[in-house]
Amino acid sequence: MEIQYRCIDQLANLQLPYEQLDSASTTKKLFPVLSGPLSPDLYGYCNRTAGWADAAKGVLYFRDLCIEKGVSFISGAQGTVTGFDKDARENIVAARTASGHNVEGKHFVLAAGAWTNKLVPMYNSTIATGQVLGYTKLTQEEMQQLKDLPVYLNFETGWFVFPPHEDTGFLKVAVHGWGYTRSESDGLSSPVTAPRSNRVDFAPADGVQRLRQGLREVLPEIAERGFDRTAVCWYNDTPTGDFIMDYHPDHANLFLATGGSGHAFKFLPVLGKYTAKAFTRSLPTDLAEKWRFRKEYVSQGDVFAGDGSRGGPERREFTTEEKAKL
């Protein structure tokens, strides 16, 4: 895929070290832990200065920083926004919540991810897509055997795997693909809104099959083992994969920070800085243009071509039976 060449070009232009992977055999020599056959036409790169971070710990760390700075969080039904109250000029005056409690204010920031288009019109500039993931519990021996497992991403299929998680003993595999939609009567795709404690163990059968197929190529010794848990992870995709950091065209005091497109977390250390610059309208011109709200997609149908990193089958709608299990 073109994206491999783009990534390699960027590494070379920035004079960052990388190793070119021109075959499955070359890759397996570098990483003997990859016990499967891999893709027969494998071509890619290894960036040893890259890595992964624990999302839960990262978010908790930043939450604690916010609390220390005096930020208050409202959670549960009182923090579940169901809509907005507006004045005659379409400015937002309050956020309505599931508890019936209104949160009033002069300025509002909407960073609701895949739920965004259920709260304000997005003019076909975002689409909520569900991606599949699965967790397999490893033994202590397997944890040791796989401790040098790299983050492995196949751009052709979208399948990827993280190294074993030391705290939980789980191996996480997932698909970064075109995903699934859950459309309602208004034609908009959105996740089910439910408390974290009510999250279900479900992924569509063809998605689970893709998780297994990826394991067969990389770690066949655990490919047929049952997953301890599967899930659907929701993205808020934009047509190009770029963020939206801009004021809503219909509501002058509503700022949008959304459009993660499945890759926002990797920007966690700097995302707040640039969001604040966008909020205060002090972004560099090129970034302000890249991240502006775009209404021109409204009549263009399916414009979600992505950033070149998606792989696997075309996006499809969840079936009625699958929606009932979400």
C-alpha positions as CSV (number, residue, x, y, z in Angstrom):
1,M,0.0,0.0,0.0
2,E,1.1,3.6,-0.6
3,I,1.0,4.4,3.1
4,Q,4.1,2.3,3.8
5,Y,6.1,4.3,1.2
6,R,4.8,7.6,2.7
7,C,5.8,6.5,6.2
8,I,9.3,5.5,5.0
9,D,9.7,8.7,3.1
10,Q,8.8,10.7,6.2
11,L,11.3,8.8,8.4
12,A,14.0,9.3,5.8
13,N,13.2,13.1,5.4
14,L,13.3,13.6,9.2
15,Q,16.5,11.5,9.4
16,L,15.0,9.1,11.9
17,P,16.3,5.6,12.1
18,Y,14.3,2.7,10.6
19,E,14.9,-0.7,9.2
20,Q,13.3,-1.7,5.9
21,L,11.4,-5.0,5.8
22,D,11.5,-6.4,2.3
23,S,10.2,-9.9,3.0
24,A,8.6,-12.2,5.6
25,S,11.9,-14.0,6.1
26,T,13.7,-10.7,6.8
27,T,11.1,-9.7,9.3
28,K,11.1,-13.1,11.1
29,K,14.9,-12.9,11.4
30,L,14.6,-9.5,13.2
31,F,11.7,-10.7,15.3
32,P,11.8,-14.5,15.9
33,V,8.8,-14.2,18.2
34,L,6.7,-13.9,15.1
35,S,6.1,-17.6,14.7
36,G,3.6,-17.5,11.8
37,P,4.2,-17.4,8.1
38,L,3.3,-13.7,7.9
39,S,2.2,-12.2,4.6
40,P,4.0,-13.8,1.6
41,D,4.5,-10.5,-0.1
42,L,5.3,-8.6,3.1
43,Y,7.0,-5.2,2.6
44,G,7.3,-2.5,5.3
45,Y,9.5,-1.0,7.9
46,C,10.5,-1.2,11.6
47,N,10.7,1.9,13.6
48,R,12.4,1.1,16.9
49,T,12.0,4.6,18.3
50,A,8.2,4.1,18.2
51,G,6.1,2.3,20.8
52,W,2.8,2.1,22.6
53,A,1.3,3.6,25.7
54,D,-1.3,2.3,28.1
55,A,-4.4,4.4,27.2
56,A,-6.2,3.9,30.6
57,K,-3.2,5.0,32.6
58,G,-2.6,7.9,30.2
59,V,-6.1,9.3,30.5
60,L,-6.1,8.8,34.3
61,Y,-2.8,10.7,34.6
62,F,-4.3,13.7,32.6
63,R,-7.5,13.5,34.6
64,D,-5.5,13.9,37.8
65,L,-3.6,16.8,36.3
66,C,-6.9,18.5,35.5
67,I,-8.3,17.9,39.0
68,E,-5.1,19.5,40.5
69,K,-5.7,22.5,38.3
70,G,-9.3,22.9,39.6
71,V,-11.3,21.2,36.8
72,S,-14.5,19.6,37.9
73,F,-15.9,16.4,36.3
74,I,-19.6,15.6,36.2
75,S,-20.2,11.9,35.4
76,G,-23.1,9.4,35.4
77,A,-26.5,10.5,34.3
78,Q,-25.8,14.1,35.3
79,G,-22.8,14.1,32.9
80,T,-24.5,12.3,30.0
81,V,-25.4,15.0,27.5
82,T,-28.5,14.4,25.5
83,G,-28.8,17.7,23.6
84,F,-28.4,21.5,23.8
85,D,-30.7,24.4,24.6
86,K,-30.2,27.4,22.3
87,D,-31.2,31.0,22.3
88,A,-32.8,32.9,19.4
89,R,-29.4,33.4,17.7
90,E,-28.6,29.6,17.9
91,N,-26.0,30.1,20.6
92,I,-25.8,27.3,23.1
93,V,-27.1,28.3,26.6
94,A,-27.2,24.9,28.3
95,A,-26.3,21.2,27.8
96,R,-29.2,18.9,28.7
97,T,-28.3,15.7,30.5
98,A,-29.9,12.3,31.0
99,S,-30.8,13.2,34.6
100,G,-32.8,16.2,33.5
101,H,-30.1,18.5,35.0
102,N,-29.0,21.4,32.7
103,V,-25.4,22.6,32.7
104,E,-25.4,26.3,31.7
105,G,-22.4,28.2,30.3
106,K,-21.2,30.9,27.9
107,H,-18.8,28.7,26.0
108,F,-19.1,25.0,25.2
109,V,-16.5,22.4,24.0
110,L,-18.0,19.3,22.3
111,A,-15.5,16.4,22.4
112,A,-17.9,13.5,22.2
113,G,-16.2,11.3,19.7
114,A,-18.5,8.9,17.8
115,W,-21.6,10.4,19.6
116,T,-20.9,13.9,18.1
117,N,-23.4,13.7,15.2
118,K,-26.2,12.8,17.5
119,L,-25.8,16.1,19.3
120,V,-25.2,18.6,16.5
121,P,-25.4,18.6,12.7
122,M,-22.1,17.5,11.2
123,Y,-23.0,18.0,7.5
124,N,-21.5,14.6,6.5
125,S,-18.1,15.6,7.8
126,T,-17.9,12.7,10.3
127,I,-19.1,9.1,10.4
128,A,-19.2,6.8,13.5
129,T,-17.6,3.4,12.7
130,G,-17.3,0.3,14.9
131,Q,-14.0,-1.6,14.8
132,V,-13.5,-5.1,16.3
133,L,-11.0,-6.1,19.0
134,G,-10.4,-9.2,21.1
135,Y,-8.5,-10.1,24.3
136,T,-6.8,-13.4,25.0
137,K,-5.5,-14.3,28.5
138,L,-1.9,-15.6,28.4
139,T,-0.2,-17.9,30.9
140,Q,3.0,-16.6,32.7
141,E,5.0,-18.8,30.3
142,E,3.4,-17.2,27.3
143,M,3.9,-13.8,28.7
144,Q,7.6,-14.5,28.9
145,Q,7.7,-16.0,25.4
146,L,5.9,-13.0,23.9
147,K,7.6,-10.2,25.9
148,D,9.6,-9.1,22.8
149,L,6.5,-9.0,20.5
150,P,6.5,-5.8,18.5
151,V,3.5,-3.7,17.7
152,Y,2.6,-5.3,14.4
153,L,0.2,-3.7,11.9
154,N,-0.8,-5.1,8.5
155,F,-2.0,-2.3,6.4
156,E,-3.5,-4.7,3.8
157,T,-5.9,-6.2,6.3
158,G,-6.0,-3.6,9.1
159,W,-5.1,-6.3,11.7
160,F,-2.7,-5.3,14.5
161,V,-1.5,-6.6,17.8
162,F,0.1,-5.1,20.9
163,P,2.7,-6.7,23.2
164,P,1.2,-8.5,26.2
165,H,-0.1,-6.3,28.9
166,E,1.9,-6.9,32.0
167,D,-0.8,-5.8,34.5
168,T,-3.6,-7.9,33.1
169,G,-1.9,-10.7,31.2
170,F,-4.0,-10.0,28.1
171,L,-2.9,-10.0,24.5
172,K,-4.9,-7.5,22.6
173,V,-5.6,-7.8,18.8
174,A,-7.7,-5.5,16.7
175,V,-8.6,-4.4,13.2
176,H,-8.0,-0.8,12.0
177,G,-10.3,-1.1,9.0
178,W,-13.3,0.4,7.3
179,G,-15.5,-0.8,10.1
180,Y,-19.2,-1.2,10.7
181,T,-22.0,1.4,11.0
182,R,-25.0,1.4,13.2
183,S,-27.6,3.6,11.5
184,E,-30.8,4.7,13.1
185,S,-34.0,6.2,11.6
186,D,-32.3,9.5,11.0
187,G,-29.7,7.8,8.8
188,L,-26.9,8.6,11.1
189,S,-24.5,6.0,12.6
190,S,-23.8,6.1,16.3
191,P,-22.9,3.8,19.2
192,V,-25.2,2.6,21.8
193,T,-25.1,4.8,24.9
194,A,-24.6,2.6,28.0
195,P,-22.7,2.8,31.3
196,R,-19.2,1.3,31.1
197,S,-20.3,-1.5,33.5
198,N,-22.9,-2.6,31.0
199,R,-20.5,-3.1,28.1
200,V,-21.2,-6.4,26.4
201,D,-18.9,-9.1,25.1
202,F,-19.7,-9.0,21.4
203,A,-18.1,-8.6,18.0
204,P,-19.6,-9.6,14.7
205,A,-18.7,-13.1,13.4
206,D,-16.8,-11.9,10.4
207,G,-14.9,-9.5,12.6
208,V,-13.9,-12.2,14.9
209,Q,-12.8,-14.3,11.9
210,R,-10.5,-11.4,10.9
211,L,-9.0,-11.3,14.3
212,R,-8.3,-15.1,14.1
213,Q,-6.9,-14.9,10.6
214,G,-4.4,-12.2,11.7
215,L,-3.3,-14.5,14.6
216,R,-2.9,-17.4,12.2
217,E,-0.4,-15.3,10.2
218,V,1.5,-14.0,13.1
219,L,1.0,-16.2,16.2
220,P,-0.7,-19.4,15.0
221,E,-0.2,-21.2,18.3
222,I,-2.9,-19.1,20.0
223,A,-5.1,-18.4,16.9
224,E,-7.8,-21.0,17.6
225,R,-8.0,-20.3,21.3
226,G,-11.3,-18.7,22.4
227,F,-11.2,-15.0,23.1
228,D,-11.7,-14.1,26.7
229,R,-13.5,-11.0,25.5
230,T,-14.4,-9.3,22.3
231,A,-15.7,-5.8,21.8
232,V,-16.6,-3.0,19.3
233,C,-14.5,0.1,19.5
234,W,-16.0,3.3,18.0
235,Y,-14.1,5.7,15.8
236,N,-15.3,9.1,14.7
237,D,-14.0,9.2,11.2
238,T,-13.5,12.2,8.9
239,P,-13.2,12.0,5.1
240,T,-9.4,12.6,5.2
241,G,-8.5,11.3,8.7
242,D,-7.8,14.8,9.9
243,F,-9.2,16.2,13.1
244,I,-11.9,18.8,13.4
245,M,-10.9,21.6,15.7
246,D,-13.1,24.5,15.0
247,Y,-16.3,26.4,16.0
248,H,-19.5,24.9,14.7
249,P,-20.9,26.9,11.8
250,D,-24.4,27.0,13.3
251,H,-23.5,27.8,16.9
252,A,-21.0,30.5,17.4
253,N,-20.1,29.6,21.0
254,L,-19.8,25.8,20.4
255,F,-16.2,24.5,19.8
256,L,-15.7,21.1,18.3
257,A,-12.7,18.9,19.2
258,T,-13.4,15.6,17.4
259,G,-12.7,13.5,14.3
260,G,-10.1,11.2,16.0
261,S,-10.4,8.7,13.1
262,G,-8.8,6.0,15.3
263,H,-5.5,7.7,15.9
264,A,-6.1,10.6,18.3
265,F,-4.6,8.9,21.4
266,K,-1.1,8.8,20.0
267,F,-1.2,12.7,20.1
268,L,-2.2,12.8,23.8
269,P,1.0,14.6,25.0
270,V,0.4,17.5,22.5
271,L,-3.3,17.3,21.7
272,G,-4.4,19.7,24.5
273,K,-1.9,22.4,23.4
274,Y,-3.2,22.4,19.8
275,T,-6.9,22.2,20.9
276,A,-6.3,25.2,23.1
277,K,-4.7,27.1,20.2
278,A,-7.7,26.2,18.0
279,F,-10.2,27.3,20.7
280,T,-8.4,30.7,21.0
281,R,-8.1,30.9,17.2
282,S,-4.3,31.0,17.4
283,L,-3.4,28.0,15.3
284,P,-0.8,28.3,12.5
285,T,-2.7,29.0,9.3
286,D,-1.9,25.6,7.7
287,L,-3.3,23.7,10.7
288,A,-6.3,25.9,11.0
289,E,-7.1,25.1,7.4
290,K,-6.5,21.4,7.8
291,W,-8.7,21.1,10.9
292,R,-11.5,23.5,9.9
293,F,-15.2,22.4,9.9
294,R,-16.2,21.5,6.4
295,K,-19.8,21.8,5.2
296,E,-18.9,21.1,1.5
297,Y,-19.3,17.3,2.1
298,V,-23.0,17.6,2.9
299,S,-24.3,16.6,-0.6
300,Q,-21.4,14.4,-1.7
301,G,-22.5,10.9,-0.5
302,D,-19.8,8.6,0.9
303,V,-16.7,10.8,1.0
304,F,-14.8,8.8,3.7
305,A,-11.7,7.8,1.8
306,G,-9.5,7.9,4.9
307,D,-5.8,8.6,5.2
308,G,-4.7,5.5,3.5
309,S,-4.2,3.4,6.6
310,R,-7.4,1.3,6.4
311,G,-7.4,-2.2,5.2
312,G,-9.7,-5.2,4.7
313,P,-13.4,-5.4,3.5
314,E,-15.6,-2.4,2.7
315,R,-17.5,-0.7,5.5
316,R,-20.9,-2.4,6.2
317,E,-23.9,-1.8,8.3
318,F,-24.5,-4.0,11.3
319,T,-27.4,-6.4,10.8
320,T,-30.5,-6.2,12.8
321,E,-29.4,-9.2,14.9
322,E,-26.0,-7.7,15.5
323,K,-27.4,-4.4,16.6
324,A,-29.5,-6.2,19.2
325,K,-26.3,-7.5,20.7
326,L,-24.4,-4.3,20.9
